């Protein structure tokens, strides 16, 4: 796994292929390994880059962060490895980071992909649930967090027919450091609300959602699509929140077709 030191922080990333940089930002509590099927499926056409965000995967920890600072880390990494401008997307929390990137670095963006994510900030109940998750992480560790989230992460068909996907997902989730779980929950709690602001993002945008996503459901994807008249919406059949891992063929087709036109 290549490494680059950015602002005194060692950042790790996975990379495959050549051509237009296609950057994929993982969700919570995940890391770059969630994009293995995109790295191996899209590397014939693009330079696919999947960073481990600060504190996640093999990247170093360095205290609290925000969605905007994570976007800054990604931008610095991409500048450091000569991968700008890029087509950039993220899943869920990675989508929050991608929206922050789009507003901070519009000139270094060729296209934006919002995958199983949402533009709305947290409700009061959502914020309370994050406080409870921090408690759960402190008492039960990443295993307890994975156990709680798992039933809502994938579609019923994935649970029944794709044990390899489920066990890989669990393995990634259970390896997330407890302090990173805390920092990420606080950062997501304080994230920006992009409702009413998406239309100002001028680059081509692809919105992808699993038809059974329980965290960021298709209705939210449709609302984002309605705010961005030029955007493309792809709803992935038989997928939950982890559509890129659950249905890599359909997701790679959607990403490949979109990125080729950026
Ligand atoms: C994720 O999947 O990245 C998170 O569950 C998103 C969130 O907690 O808002």
Boltz pocket constraint, residues with backbone or C-beta under 6 A from the ligand:
constraints:
  - pocket:
      binder: B
      contacts: [[A, 26], [A, 27], [A, 28], [A, 29], [A, 91], [A, 92], [A, 93], [A, 94], [A, 116], [A, 188], [A, 215]]
      max_distance: 6.0
